[in-house]
């Protein structure tokens, strides 16, 4: 499918004529070999031919928007942002997989990509002491779609509540009023739906005069911080708040967790926002833990392959999460610690596929902290 419209706009917006065709973007892309994704070729086509070919689905949708290409680019171009705009054209032309289409439709209808009804969003907390943010809460705990609906990730939300209660954090949630943040919607290229979600969410946030937000999802953190173009509220990732609570003495431990723990840097927390130290400080503060490091960590961290809509489309071949799990097991780690719902789910699947069940456990940092309280 050839689309000539908007080519010049793409050239200017993404500074494509500044590209020196060094190939650093494609060379550093974690999925380039697996999916034959060549973003340099995409950019060259638009910059010099003035047209855009919507390449095979496995190429275009293999990008996880991890930002490695942007970090490595010597000309400070963000090729993954260019690919998101290419996806926008594909979405407009109806050139998307049914699973992507269904996820986007569910977000529009139900406020979440998991095809679950909105009235079930706060069901995970029905037996817990959780107040609505309107009841005098200082901090909004933005739960997020996956922690709200996925049974495994709900355990992370429950562990985080335990941490908040122990530290006497005055928090509340939006209950069933909570909506998708739109982070993955943006990554999938549905810019119109994203703008709609921003407008709707800002109405809710302003309605309750939200000034502080904490979320356990790096995608929500990144989206609120960098995509919403707002100054009415500040957002923290849960590892940042936990590190602050521990440092101030508001959160202390009574038990030991005598385990070797290796930490995986989520792309949207690390590469996209430079949050590397706080998660490690939290792990190191837990009595008995020994923090290990991957060879590829921090800005070199290997993507789990869950972002950019990849939770809703399968690309053939070995997943990067499987590589990561093997690396973790080879390091001698007993626990693979994460700080992202998508990382948690992709790694748990990878543990089963690689045969490491019973040998290594995947846990969110909030779950680790909860064990030691």
Secondary structure as a PSIPRED ss2 file (coil, helix, strand):
# PSIPRED VFORMAT (PSIPRED V4.0)

   1 X C   1.000  0.000  0.000
   2 X E   0.000  0.000  1.000
   3 X E   0.000  0.000  1.000
   4 X C   1.000  0.000  0.000
   5 X C   1.000  0.000  0.000
   6 X C   1.000  0.000  0.000
   7 X H   0.000  1.000  0.000
   8 X H   0.000  1.000  0.000
   9 X H   0.000  1.000  0.000
  10 X H   0.000  1.000  0.000
  11 X H   0.000  1.000  0.000
  12 X H   0.000  1.000  0.000
  13 X H   0.000  1.000  0.000
  14 X C   1.000  0.000  0.000
  15 X C   1.000  0.000  0.000
  16 X H   0.000  1.000  0.000
  17 X H   0.000  1.000  0.000
  18 X H   0.000  1.000  0.000
  19 X C   1.000  0.000  0.000
  20 X C   1.000  0.000  0.000
  21 X C   1.000  0.000  0.000
  22 X C   1.000  0.000  0.000
  23 X C   1.000  0.000  0.000
  24 X H   0.000  1.000  0.000
  25 X H   0.000  1.000  0.000
  26 X H   0.000  1.000  0.000
  27 X H   0.000  1.000  0.000
  28 X H   0.000  1.000  0.000
  29 X C   1.000  0.000  0.000
  30 X C   1.000  0.000  0.000
  31 X C   1.000  0.000  0.000
  32 X H   0.000  1.000  0.000
  33 X H   0.000  1.000  0.000
  34 X H   0.000  1.000  0.000
  35 X H   0.000  1.000  0.000
  36 X C   1.000  0.000  0.000
  37 X C   1.000  0.000  0.000
  38 X C   1.000  0.000  0.000
  39 X H   0.000  1.000  0.000
  40 X H   0.000  1.000  0.000
  41 X H   0.000  1.000  0.000
  42 X H   0.000  1.000  0.000
  43 X H   0.000  1.000  0.000
  44 X H   0.000  1.000  0.000
  45 X H   0.000  1.000  0.000
  46 X H   0.000  1.000  0.000
  47 X H   0.000  1.000  0.000
  48 X H   0.000  1.000  0.000
  49 X H   0.000  1.000  0.000
  50 X C   1.000  0.000  0.000
  51 X C   1.000  0.000  0.000
  52 X E   0.000  0.000  1.000
  53 X E   0.000  0.000  1.000
  54 X C   1.000  0.000  0.000
  55 X C   1.000  0.000  0.000
  56 X C   1.000  0.000  0.000
  57 X H   0.000  1.000  0.000
  58 X H   0.000  1.000  0.000
  59 X H   0.000  1.000  0.000
  60 X H   0.000  1.000  0.000
  61 X C   1.000  0.000  0.000
  62 X C   1.000  0.000  0.000
  63 X C   1.000  0.000  0.000
  64 X C   1.000  0.000  0.000
  65 X C   1.000  0.000  0.000
  66 X C   1.000  0.000  0.000
  67 X C   1.000  0.000  0.000
  68 X H   0.000  1.000  0.000
  69 X H   0.000  1.000  0.000
  70 X H   0.000  1.000  0.000
  71 X H   0.000  1.000  0.000
  72 X H   0.000  1.000  0.000
  73 X C   1.000  0.000  0.000
  74 X C   1.000  0.000  0.000
  75 X C   1.000  0.000  0.000
  76 X C   1.000  0.000  0.000
  77 X C   1.000  0.000  0.000
  78 X C   1.000  0.000  0.000
  79 X H   0.000  1.000  0.000
  80 X H   0.000  1.000  0.000
  81 X H   0.000  1.000  0.000
  82 X H   0.000  1.000  0.000
  83 X H   0.000  1.000  0.000
  84 X H   0.000  1.000  0.000
  85 X H   0.000  1.000  0.000
  86 X H   0.000  1.000  0.000
  87 X H   0.000  1.000  0.000
  88 X H   0.000  1.000  0.000
  89 X H   0.000  1.000  0.000
  90 X H   0.000  1.000  0.000
  91 X H   0.000  1.000  0.000
  92 X H   0.000  1.000  0.000
  93 X C   1.000  0.000  0.000
  94 X C   1.000  0.000  0.000
  95 X C   1.000  0.000  0.000
  96 X C   1.000  0.000  0.000
  97 X C   1.000  0.000  0.000
  98 X H   0.000  1.000  0.000
  99 X H   0.000  1.000  0.000
 100 X H   0.000  1.000  0.000
 101 X H   0.000  1.000  0.000
 102 X H   0.000  1.000  0.000
 103 X H   0.000  1.000  0.000
 104 X H   0.000  1.000  0.000
 105 X H   0.000  1.000  0.000
 106 X H   0.000  1.000  0.000
 107 X H   0.000  1.000  0.000
 108 X H   0.000  1.000  0.000
 109 X H   0.000  1.000  0.000
 110 X H   0.000  1.000  0.000
 111 X C   1.000  0.000  0.000
 112 X C   1.000  0.000  0.000
 113 X C   1.000  0.000  0.000
 114 X C   1.000  0.000  0.000
 115 X C   1.000  0.000  0.000
 116 X C   1.000  0.000  0.000
 117 X C   1.000  0.000  0.000
 118 X H   0.000  1.000  0.000
 119 X H   0.000  1.000  0.000
 120 X H   0.000  1.000  0.000
 121 X C   1.000  0.000  0.000
 122 X C   1.000  0.000  0.000
 123 X H   0.000  1.000  0.000
 124 X H   0.000  1.000  0.000
 125 X H   0.000  1.000  0.000
 126 X C   1.000  0.000  0.000
 127 X C   1.000  0.000  0.000
 128 X C   1.000  0.000  0.000
 129 X C   1.000  0.000  0.000
 130 X C   1.000  0.000  0.000
 131 X C   1.000  0.000  0.000
 132 X E   0.000  0.000  1.000
 133 X C   1.000  0.000  0.000
 134 X C   1.000  0.000  0.000
 135 X C   1.000  0.000  0.000
 136 X C   1.000  0.000  0.000
 137 X C   1.000  0.000  0.000
 138 X C   1.000  0.000  0.000
 139 X E   0.000  0.000  1.000
 140 X E   0.000  0.000  1.000
 141 X E   0.000  0.000  1.000
 142 X E   0.000  0.000  1.000
 143 X C   1.000  0.000  0.000
 144 X C   1.000  0.000  0.000
 145 X H   0.000  1.000  0.000
 146 X H   0.000  1.000  0.000
 147 X H   0.000  1.000  0.000
 148 X H   0.000  1.000  0.000
 149 X H   0.000  1.000  0.000
 150 X C   1.000  0.000  0.000
 151 X H   0.000  1.000  0.000
 152 X H   0.000  1.000  0.000
 153 X H   0.000  1.000  0.000
 154 X H   0.000  1.000  0.000
 155 X H   0.000  1.000  0.000
 156 X H   0.000  1.000  0.000
 157 X H   0.000  1.000  0.000
 158 X H   0.000  1.000  0.000
 159 X H   0.000  1.000  0.000
 160 X H   0.000  1.000  0.000
 161 X H   0.000  1.000  0.000
 162 X H   0.000  1.000  0.000
 163 X H   0.000  1.000  0.000
 164 X H   0.000  1.000  0.000
 165 X H   0.000  1.000  0.000
 166 X H   0.000  1.000  0.000
 167 X C   1.000  0.000  0.000
 168 X C   1.000  0.000  0.000
 169 X C   1.000  0.000  0.000
 170 X C   1.000  0.000  0.000
 171 X E   0.000  0.000  1.000
 172 X E   0.000  0.000  1.000
 173 X E   0.000  0.000  1.000
 174 X C   1.000  0.000  0.000
 175 X H   0.000  1.000  0.000
 176 X H   0.000  1.000  0.000
 177 X H   0.000  1.000  0.000
 178 X C   1.000  0.000  0.000
 179 X C   1.000  0.000  0.000
 180 X C   1.000  0.000  0.000
 181 X C   1.000  0.000  0.000
 182 X C   1.000  0.000  0.000
 183 X H   0.000  1.000  0.000
 184 X H   0.000  1.000  0.000
 185 X H   0.000  1.000  0.000
 186 X H   0.000  1.000  0.000
 187 X H   0.000  1.000  0.000
 188 X C   1.000  0.000  0.000
 189 X C   1.000  0.000  0.000
 190 X C   1.000  0.000  0.000
 191 X H   0.000  1.000  0.000
 192 X H   0.000  1.000  0.000
 193 X H   0.000  1.000  0.000
 194 X H   0.000  1.000  0.000
 195 X H   0.000  1.000  0.000
 196 X H   0.000  1.000  0.000
 197 X H   0.000  1.000  0.000
 198 X H   0.000  1.000  0.000
 199 X H   0.000  1.000  0.000
 200 X H   0.000  1.000  0.000
 201 X H   0.000  1.000  0.000
 202 X H   0.000  1.000  0.000
 203 X H   0.000  1.000  0.000
 204 X H   0.000  1.000  0.000
 205 X H   0.000  1.000  0.000
 206 X H   0.000  1.000  0.000
 207 X H   0.000  1.000  0.000
 208 X C   1.000  0.000  0.000
 209 X C   1.000  0.000  0.000
 210 X C   1.000  0.000  0.000
 211 X C   1.000  0.000  0.000
 212 X E   0.000  0.000  1.000
 213 X E   0.000  0.000  1.000
 214 X E   0.000  0.000  1.000
 215 X E   0.000  0.000  1.000
 216 X C   1.000  0.000  0.000
 217 X C   1.000  0.000  0.000
 218 X H   0.000  1.000  0.000
 219 X H   0.000  1.000  0.000
 220 X H   0.000  1.000  0.000
 221 X H   0.000  1.000  0.000
 222 X H   0.000  1.000  0.000
 223 X H   0.000  1.000  0.000
 224 X H   0.000  1.000  0.000
 225 X H   0.000  1.000  0.000
 226 X H   0.000  1.000  0.000
 227 X H   0.000  1.000  0.000
 228 X C   1.000  0.000  0.000
 229 X C   1.000  0.000  0.000
 230 X C   1.000  0.000  0.000
 231 X C   1.000  0.000  0.000
 232 X C   1.000  0.000  0.000
 233 X C   1.000  0.000  0.000
 234 X E   0.000  0.000  1.000
 235 X E   0.000  0.000  1.000
 236 X E   0.000  0.000  1.000
 237 X E   0.000  0.000  1.000
 238 X H   0.000  1.000  0.000
 239 X H   0.000  1.000  0.000
 240 X H   0.000  1.000  0.000
 241 X H   0.000  1.000  0.000
 242 X H   0.000  1.000  0.000
 243 X H   0.000  1.000  0.000
 244 X H   0.000  1.000  0.000
 245 X H   0.000  1.000  0.000
 246 X H   0.000  1.000  0.000
 247 X H   0.000  1.000  0.000
 248 X C   1.000  0.000  0.000
 249 X C   1.000  0.000  0.000
 250 X C   1.000  0.000  0.000
 251 X C   1.000  0.000  0.000
 252 X C   1.000  0.000  0.000
 253 X C   1.000  0.000  0.000
 254 X C   1.000  0.000  0.000
 255 X C   1.000  0.000  0.000
 256 X C   1.000  0.000  0.000
 257 X C   1.000  0.000  0.000
 258 X C   1.000  0.000  0.000
 259 X C   1.000  0.000  0.000
 260 X E   0.000  0.000  1.000
 261 X E   0.000  0.000  1.000
 262 X E   0.000  0.000  1.000
 263 X E   0.000  0.000  1.000
 264 X C   1.000  0.000  0.000
 265 X C   1.000  0.000  0.000
 266 X C   1.000  0.000  0.000
 267 X C   1.000  0.000  0.000
 268 X C   1.000  0.000  0.000
 269 X C   1.000  0.000  0.000
 270 X C   1.000  0.000  0.000
 271 X C   1.000  0.000  0.000
 272 X C   1.000  0.000  0.000
 273 X C   1.000  0.000  0.000
 274 X C   1.000  0.000  0.000
 275 X C   1.000  0.000  0.000
 276 X C   1.000  0.000  0.000
 277 X H   0.000  1.000  0.000
 278 X H   0.000  1.000  0.000
 279 X H   0.000  1.000  0.000
 280 X H   0.000  1.000  0.000
 281 X H   0.000  1.000  0.000
 282 X H   0.000  1.000  0.000
 283 X H   0.000  1.000  0.000
 284 X H   0.000  1.000  0.000
 285 X H   0.000  1.000  0.000
 286 X C   1.000  0.000  0.000
 287 X C   1.000  0.000  0.000
 288 X C   1.000  0.000  0.000
 289 X C   1.000  0.000  0.000
 290 X E   0.000  0.000  1.000
 291 X E   0.000  0.000  1.000
 292 X E   0.000  0.000  1.000
 293 X C   1.000  0.000  0.000
 294 X C   1.000  0.000  0.000
 295 X C   1.000  0.000  0.000
 296 X C   1.000  0.000  0.000
 297 X C   1.000  0.000  0.000
 298 X H   0.000  1.000  0.000
 299 X H   0.000  1.000  0.000
 300 X H   0.000  1.000  0.000
 301 X C   1.000  0.000  0.000
 302 X C   1.000  0.000  0.000
 303 X C   1.000  0.000  0.000
 304 X C   1.000  0.000  0.000
 305 X C   1.000  0.000  0.000
 306 X C   1.000  0.000  0.000
 307 X C   1.000  0.000  0.000
 308 X C   1.000  0.000  0.000
 309 X C   1.000  0.000  0.000
 310 X H   0.000  1.000  0.000
 311 X H   0.000  1.000  0.000
 312 X H   0.000  1.000  0.000
 313 X C   1.000  0.000  0.000
 314 X C   1.000  0.000  0.000
 315 X C   1.000  0.000  0.000
 316 X C   1.000  0.000  0.000
 317 X C   1.000  0.000  0.000
 318 X C   1.000  0.000  0.000
 319 X C   1.000  0.000  0.000
 320 X H   0.000  1.000  0.000
 321 X H   0.000  1.000  0.000
 322 X H   0.000  1.000  0.000
 323 X H   0.000  1.000  0.000
 324 X H   0.000  1.000  0.000
 325 X H   0.000  1.000  0.000
 326 X H   0.000  1.000  0.000
 327 X H   0.000  1.000  0.000
 328 X H   0.000  1.000  0.000
 329 X H   0.000  1.000  0.000
 330 X H   0.000  1.000  0.000
 331 X C   1.000  0.000  0.000
 332 X C   1.000  0.000  0.000
 333 X C   1.000  0.000  0.000
 334 X C   1.000  0.000  0.000
 335 X E   0.000  0.000  1.000
 336 X E   0.000  0.000  1.000
 337 X E   0.000  0.000  1.000
 338 X E   0.000  0.000  1.000
 339 X C   1.000  0.000  0.000
 340 X C   1.000  0.000  0.000
 341 X H   0.000  1.000  0.000
 342 X H   0.000  1.000  0.000
 343 X H   0.000  1.000  0.000
 344 X H   0.000  1.000  0.000
 345 X H   0.000  1.000  0.000
 346 X H   0.000  1.000  0.000
 347 X H   0.000  1.000  0.000
 348 X H   0.000  1.000  0.000
 349 X H   0.000  1.000  0.000
 350 X H   0.000  1.000  0.000
 351 X H   0.000  1.000  0.000
 352 X H   0.000  1.000  0.000
 353 X H   0.000  1.000  0.000
 354 X H   0.000  1.000  0.000
 355 X C   1.000  0.000  0.000
 356 X C   1.000  0.000  0.000
 357 X C   1.000  0.000  0.000
 358 X C   1.000  0.000  0.000
 359 X C   1.000  0.000  0.000
 360 X C   1.000  0.000  0.000
 361 X E   0.000  0.000  1.000
 362 X E   0.000  0.000  1.000
 363 X E   0.000  0.000  1.000
 364 X E   0.000  0.000  1.000
 365 X H   0.000  1.000  0.000
 366 X H   0.000  1.000  0.000
 367 X H   0.000  1.000  0.000
 368 X H   0.000  1.000  0.000
 369 X H   0.000  1.000  0.000
 370 X H   0.000  1.000  0.000
 371 X H   0.000  1.000  0.000
 372 X H   0.000  1.000  0.000
 373 X C   1.000  0.000  0.000
